Amino acid sequence: MHSARSIARTAAKVVRAGARAQSNAAAPAVASKTGPSFVDTFFFDAPDQNELDETFPGVPAVTGKLEAPTKVQVSKLPKGMTVVSQDAHRGASTVGVYVKGGARTEAAPGAAFAVQQLAFGATQKRSALKLFRDVDVFGGHFEANAGKEVTSFVASATRDALPELSTAIAETLTAPKLDSWELSEASYWATAKLEALKSAPGAAISADVAAAVFGEASPLGHHALPSAAQWGKLTTDDVKNFLSAHVQGNNMVLAGVNVD
């Protein structure tokens, strides 16, 4: 009885032979005068490829069994920060800091959205380019989001890059550089994003309903996104004031998945 591997390889050869015949039939003159093309050789004369289930020397054996995730651990640091973690025994880790505060608690309209736009930029310790490169080498990914009541800073990468992810988030929260030119540079993208979001029917209706029900002066009725005029009035001091008011130990939750 033929093995599944031999059957697959035989089928592949039959497919290649059929494709070669169709290719030669479509352009017989070219094939006879110039010989096989690069494409013809690459696709039809390629050596047998390794199978997906073939093992290679030095690669750890896969048992097919996954360990059950650990129980969710919740603890509190001396300064009040809540820490939530779980190890699902996967190779990629995600860590995030969730700050209690957003559009409804900002003193200057648009400050929370500005924090989102400027997150993971230059810090007091390194430039934005160096921060990106230091984490990109591990396949890292950053994301920040400012809502009405919560502002989050999340980073994901391979498991061995967890210290770098945590350091990057800590620098973004506690030591951002926040130069005025960074805010000006972010204005172009922020304005375009605001226009795109406000033109989305779902987002516009949701914001208008909340404002109608609770009143625009109410924190619950406050729009999560600033207007173009409000954005234009923002300064780096507004962003710094938002961070200093909200980045407090008892106002934050540190959460991690696939962490020790």
Secondary structure, 3 states (H helix, E strand, C coil): CCCHHHHHHHHHHHHHHHHHHHHHHHCHHHHHHHCCCHHHHHHHCCCCCCCCCCCCCCCCCCCCCCCCCCCCEEEECCCCCEEEEECCCCCEEEEEEEEECCHHHCCCCCHHHHHHHHCCCCECCCCHHHHHHHHHCCCCEEEEEECCCEEEEEEEEEHHHHHHHHHHHHHHHHCECCCHHHHHHHHHHHHHHHHHHHCCHHHHHHHHHHHHHHCCCCHHHCCCCCCHHHHHHCCHHHHHHHHHHHCCHHHEEEEEECCC
